[in-house]
Amino acid sequence: MVHVTRKDNESSTAMIRRFSRRVQRAGIILEVRKGRFFARDLNRTGRRKKAARREKMAGEYDRLYKLGKLEGPKQ
């Protein structure tokens, strides 16, 4: 954790600039950006549920297409 205390006769902008430099040197921003889009792997049950939902939605799409309620794929 980065900690900065204000020096004598130091402006607030100078203190913020010093703080941001210390944060960059510590690599905190890079760590946060790396974990930004991290997603955990699904377990076996989760993968099966996701696959079942995908198949169900595909079947529903086919049913609606055959009834004429949806347009076909664009070519």
N, C-alpha and C positions, 0 to 999 in steps of 0.2 A: 504494500500500500504506500502511496506517495503522500508525503506530508510536507507542507510548506508553511513557514511562519513569516509574517511580514517583518521586514527589516526596518531600521530607523530611516525616516525620510524616503521611503520607497512608495512609489505610486501604486495604485491598485492594478493598473494595466501592466506595469512591470512585474508585479507579483504573479499575475495570471500568465504572462508570457513565460516566466521562470517555471511555473507549475506545469504548463503544457509541454515545455521542453523535457522536464523530468518524466512526465507520463510517456512521451515518445521514446525516451531512452530506456525506460523500464520495459517497453514492449507490450504494454497493457492494451493498446488499441489493436495491435495485430492479433492478440489472443482473442479478443472479443469478436473481431471480424472473422476469424477462422471458425468459431462456433456458431456463427449467425444462421447458417442453413443446415446445421447438424440435425439429423433425424435418426432416431434409434431404429435398429433392425426389428422387424416384427417377429414375434415368436410363431410357432407352427400354427396355433389356433388363429392368430390374427391374419396370417397369410391365407389360410383356408377361407375365413370369413370374407376377406377382400376378393378372393377369386370367385366365391359363390355370388357375391353381390354383382361382380362384373358380368358373370354369365346371366344372372337374372335380368340385368339392365339390357343386355344384348337381346335376350328373348323378348323383352317388352318392346324394344325398338322394332324388331322384326314383326311382332304382332300389330303394332300401330302402322307400320309401313304397308302391311297386307290389307289392313282396313282402309287405307287411303288417307289416314289422318296425318301422315308425315310424308315429306318429299323424299325422294331417293337421294343417294349420294351425288354430289355435284361432280360433273366430269369436265 
